């Protein structure tokens, strides 16, 4: 698979980007953007910013298991030239060096993180940090929230349940693809999902619509996962791990579902996110797909596993959230008022700062 979409696929992605910019009325003219230079469908983020008129655009990247920075940056620039926005993106390897450039909008994507005080201090007086997800997914190590508060920089999340997005609905298709890759048909299959909402219920609903014969949902908040699973009257064809809130071990270890039980029943184990004991899983010969699974707090696969649309739509929406915040601040509103103004769009979710008691 190429590092960056190409050929026929790229032409479809161009149409998806155009539709997202139009639907969200994304207009970044006069706004400086800092985002990432990444591979796969995530390569579209600086392109979206360029197509929407942002200037300047800094795209930072680094070598990773997905590919080399140099090759990814080169391929994105070729794509930008095809879209008639060549030369508009400034690529940098490693930590961003803004060189007094006026950056108003910072995305929280992987290669930009951590967003620390040294970076925040380089931003303009109208700057905002735009999260490409909802605030409940916030990780303290990603953004120095205390410095954002001290500097008066709003942090805005993106409403993933917005009717134009419906990001979580794609997770059912991610789960289905993983199961199909392991020989579970989904149609007429018995499936167990281990996952808190919104992930769990979104996957359950989608798989039922695909005519799975049973889709049981186990939420850690409902009780001990292993005990709830043991109450089943019949074996599951597949167990889908999609737990993004509770840190408890759900498969393996001392308290998770016993891998030997899944081995005995021939149950397929697929992993989107959640805490599993990979050592005991492997020790008892239980295959897990994909392998290796990501550690708790990270996703093994994201919605891009279903295709480019969920990524492009979410990132276009996140850029729109940032645009609203920046323009509000430029109209003289204070940081807190900018949060309220952006939230009124029904696309943005403000991150409320918590000042410790003195």
C-alpha positions in Angstrom: 0.0 0.0 0.0 1.5 3.4 -0.9 2.4 5.9 1.8 0.1 8.5 0.2 -3.1 7.7 -1.8 -2.5 7.9 -5.5 -4.1 7.5 -8.9 -7.8 6.6 -9.0 -8.2 6.7 -5.2 -6.7 10.2 -5.1 -9.3 11.5 -7.6 -12.1 10.2 -5.3 -10.4 11.8 -2.2 -10.2 15.1 -4.0 -13.9 15.1 -4.5 -14.4 14.2 -0.8 -12.2 17.1 0.3 -14.1 19.5 -2.0 -17.4 18.4 -0.6 -16.2 18.7 3.0 -14.9 22.3 2.5 -18.2 23.2 0.8 -20.5 21.5 3.4 -18.7 23.0 6.4 -18.2 26.4 4.6 -14.5 26.2 5.6 -12.8 29.5 4.9 -9.3 29.8 6.3 -8.2 32.9 4.3 -6.1 35.1 6.5 -5.6 32.4 9.1 -2.2 30.6 9.8 -2.4 26.9 10.5 -0.1 24.5 12.2 -0.8 20.8 11.5 0.9 17.6 10.7 2.4 16.0 7.6 1.3 12.4 7.9 0.7 9.3 5.7 -2.4 7.6 4.4 -5.6 9.6 4.5 -4.1 11.8 7.2 -2.0 13.4 4.5 -5.2 15.4 3.5 -5.2 17.7 6.5 -2.6 20.3 5.2 -4.2 20.0 1.8 -7.6 20.8 3.3 -6.1 23.9 4.9 -4.5 25.0 1.7 -7.6 24.4 -0.4 -9.5 26.5 2.2 -7.1 29.4 1.7 -5.0 29.2 4.9 -1.7 31.1 4.9 0.8 30.3 6.2 0.5 26.5 6.6 3.1 24.6 8.6 3.0 20.8 8.4 5.4 19.0 10.8 6.3 15.4 10.7 8.9 12.8 11.5 10.0 9.3 10.7 7.7 6.7 12.1 6.6 3.1 11.5 4.3 4.5 8.8 7.2 5.8 6.7 9.9 8.4 6.4 9.2 12.1 6.8 11.1 13.0 3.7 9.1 10.7 1.4 5.8 11.7 3.0 6.5 15.4 2.7 7.6 15.0 -0.9 4.4 13.1 -1.9 2.1 15.6 -0.1 3.8 18.5 -2.0 3.3 16.6 -5.3 -0.4 16.2 -4.5 -0.6 19.9 -3.5 0.8 20.8 -6.9 -1.9 18.7 -8.6 -4.5 20.6 -6.6 -3.0 24.0 -7.7 -1.9 24.8 -4.1 1.8 23.8 -4.5 4.3 25.8 -2.5 1.7 26.9 0.0 2.7 24.3 2.7 5.9 24.7 4.7 7.1 21.3 5.8 9.3 20.8 8.9 10.8 17.8 10.5 10.5 17.4 14.3 9.4 20.1 16.6 7.9 23.2 14.8 10.0 26.2 14.3 7.6 29.0 13.3 10.2 31.6 12.6 7.9 34.5 13.7 5.2 33.2 11.3 1.7 34.2 12.4 0.0 31.0 13.4 -3.6 31.2 14.7 -4.9 27.7 14.5 -3.1 24.6 15.9 -4.5 21.1 15.4 -3.8 18.5 18.1 -2.7 15.8 15.6 0.0 13.3 16.4 3.2 14.9 15.0 2.2 18.3 16.4 2.0 17.0 19.9 2.9 17.7 22.6 1.4 21.2 22.5 3.5 22.7 25.3 4.1 26.2 26.6 7.1 26.8 24.3 4.9 26.3 21.3 1.9 28.1 22.7 4.0 31.2 23.4 4.7 31.5 19.7 1.1 31.8 18.6 -0.8 35.0 17.8 -3.1 36.8 20.2 -6.1 35.3 18.4 -4.9 31.7 18.5 -6.9 28.6 19.3 -6.2 24.9 19.7 -8.6 22.7 17.8 -9.1 19.1 18.9 -9.9 16.7 16.1 -12.1 14.8 18.6 -14.4 15.4 21.5 -13.0 16.8 24.8 -13.8 13.5 26.8 -10.9 11.9 24.8 -8.4 14.5 26.2 -5.1 13.3 27.4 -3.1 15.5 29.7 0.2 14.6 28.1 -0.9 15.9 24.7 -1.7 19.6 25.6 -0.4 21.8 28.4 -3.9 22.9 29.4 -2.6 25.1 32.3 -0.5 27.1 29.9 -3.5 27.5 27.5 -5.5 28.9 30.4 -2.6 31.2 31.5 -2.1 32.5 28.0 -5.8 32.8 27.3 -5.8 30.4 24.4 -9.1 28.6 23.9 -9.2 24.8 23.4 -12.1 23.6 21.3 -13.3 20.1 20.7 -15.2 18.8 17.6 -18.7 17.3 18.0 -18.3 13.9 16.4 -22.0 13.1 16.6 -22.8 16.2 14.5 -25.3 15.1 11.7 -22.7 16.0 9.0 -20.0 13.9 10.8 -21.4 10.9 12.6 -17.8 9.7 13.2 -18.7 7.0 15.6 -21.0 5.3 13.1 -17.9 4.3 11.0 -16.6 2.2 13.9 -19.1 -0.6 13.0 -17.6 -0.8 9.6 -14.1 -0.9 11.1 -15.2 -3.8 13.3 -16.8 -5.5 10.4 -13.7 -5.2 8.2 -11.5 -6.7 11.0 -13.9 -9.6 11.5 -14.2 -10.3 7.8 -10.4 -10.4 7.6 -10.5 -13.2 10.3 -13.2 -15.2 8.5 -16.2 -14.0 10.6 -19.0 -13.2 8.2 -20.9 -10.6 10.4 -24.1 -11.6 8.7 -25.9 -14.1 11.0 -22.9 -14.1 13.4 -23.0 -13.9 17.2 -20.8 -11.0 18.3 -19.9 -9.5 21.6 -18.7 -6.0 21.9 -16.8 -4.8 25.0 -17.0 -1.1 25.0 -18.3 1.9 26.8 -20.4 4.5 24.9 -20.2 6.1 22.5 -18.1 3.5 20.9 -19.9 0.4 22.1 -23.5 1.4 21.2 -22.4 2.8 17.9 -20.8 -0.5 16.9 -23.7 -2.5 18.2 -26.2 -0.5 16.2 -24.2 -0.7 13.0 -23.5 -4.5 13.2 -27.2 -5.2 13.9 -28.0 -3.2 10.7 -25.6 -5.6 8.9 -27.9 -8.5 10.0 -25.7 -10.0 12.6 -27.9 -12.5 14.5 -26.8 -11.3 17.9 -24.7 -8.3 19.0 -24.3 -8.2 22.8 -22.8 -5.2 24.4 -20.8 -5.4 27.6 -19.9 -2.1 29.3 -17.4 -2.1 32.1 -19.7 0.2 34.0 -22.3 -2.6 34.1 -20.1 -4.9 36.2 -17.1 -7.2 36.0 -16.5 -7.9 32.3 -15.3 -11.5 32.7 -18.4 -12.4 34.9 -20.8 -10.7 32.4 -19.2 -12.6 29.5 -19.4 -15.9 31.4 -23.2 -15.6 31.7 -23.6 -16.1 28.0 -25.6 -19.2 27.0 -23.7 -19.8 23.7 -20.2 -19.1 22.4 -19.5 -15.9 20.5 -18.2 -16.0 16.9 -16.2 -12.8 17.6 -15.4 -10.5 20.5 -14.7 -6.9 19.6 -12.7 -4.8 22.1 -13.6 -1.2 21.8 -13.1 0.2 25.3 -11.9 3.8 25.4 -12.9 5.0 28.9 -12.2 2.3 31.5 -8.6 1.2 32.1 -9.5 -2.2 33.5 -8.1 -5.4 31.9 -10.9 -6.9 29.7 -9.1 -9.9 28.3 -6.4 -11.9 30.0 -4.6 -11.1 33.2 -6.1 -11.8 36.6 -9.5 -10.2 36.0 -10.1 -10.2 32.3 -11.9 -12.8 30.2 -9.9 -16.0 30.3 -8.2 -16.4 26.8 -8.5 -20.2 27.2 -12.3 -19.8 27.1 -12.1 -18.0 23.7 -9.6 -20.6 22.4 -11.9 -23.4 23.4 -14.8 -21.9 21.5 -12.9 -20.8 18.4 -13.9 -17.2 19.1 -12.1 -14.5 17.1 -10.7 -11.6 19.1 -10.4 -8.3 17.3 -9.0 -5.1 18.9 -9.9 -1.5 18.2 -8.9 -0.1 21.6 -8.9 -1.2 25.2 -6.7 -2.8 27.8 -5.8 -6.4 27.1 -3.0 -8.6 28.5 -1.1 -9.5 25.4 1.3 -11.8 27.2 -1.4 -14.2 28.5 -3.3 -14.0 25.2 -0.2 -15.2 23.3 0.7 -17.7 26.0 -2.6 -19.5 25.6 -2.4 -19.4 21.8 -5.3 -17.0 21.2 -4.9 -15.0 18.0 -5.7 -11.3 18.2 -6.3 -9.1 15.2 -4.6 -6.7 14.5 -1.4 -7.9 16.3 0.1 -6.2 18.2 -2.8 -4.3 19.8 -2.2 -0.7 20.8 -1.7 0.0 24.6 -4.6 1.4 26.6 -5.4 4.9 25.7 -4.5 4.5 22.0 -6.4 3.0 19.1 -5.0 0.0 17.2 -7.1 1.1 14.2 -9.1 4.3 13.7 -12.0 5.2 11.5 -9.6 5.6 8.5 -9.7 1.7 8.4 -13.2 2.1 6.9 -12.0 4.6 4.3 -11.0 8.3 3.7 -14.4 10.0 4.3 -14.5 9.9 8.2 -10.9 11.3 8.5 -11.4 14.0 5.9 -14.8 15.1 7.3 -13.6 15.1 10.9 -10.5 17.1 10.1 -12.4 19.6 7.9 -14.8 20.0 10.8 -11.9 20.5 13.3 -10.4 23.1 11.0 -13.9 24.8 10.9 -14.1 24.8 14.7 -10.7 26.5 14.8 -11.7 29.0 12.2 -14.8 30.0 14.2 -12.7 30.4 17.4 -10.0 32.5 15.6 -12.6 34.8 14.0 -14.4 35.2 17.3 -11.3 36.2 19.1 -10.4 38.7 16.3 -13.7 40.4 16.9 -12.6 41.3 20.4 -14.1 38.5 22.4 -12.1 37.2 25.4 -11.0 33.5 25.4 -14.0 32.3 27.4 -16.5 34.2 25.2 -14.8 32.8 22.1 -15.5 29.3 23.5 -19.2 30.2 23.8 -19.4 31.7 20.4 -17.8 28.6 18.8 -20.1 26.3 20.7 -23.1 28.1 19.3 -22.2 26.7 15.9 -23.2 23.2 17.2 -20.0 21.8 15.8 -17.6 23.0 18.6 -17.4 21.8 22.2 -15.5 24.1 24.5 -12.9 22.7 26.9 -13.6 24.5 30.2 -10.4 25.3 32.1 -10.3 24.2 35.7 -8.4 26.6 38.0 -7.2 24.8 41.1 -8.5 26.2 44.4 -6.0 28.5 46.1 
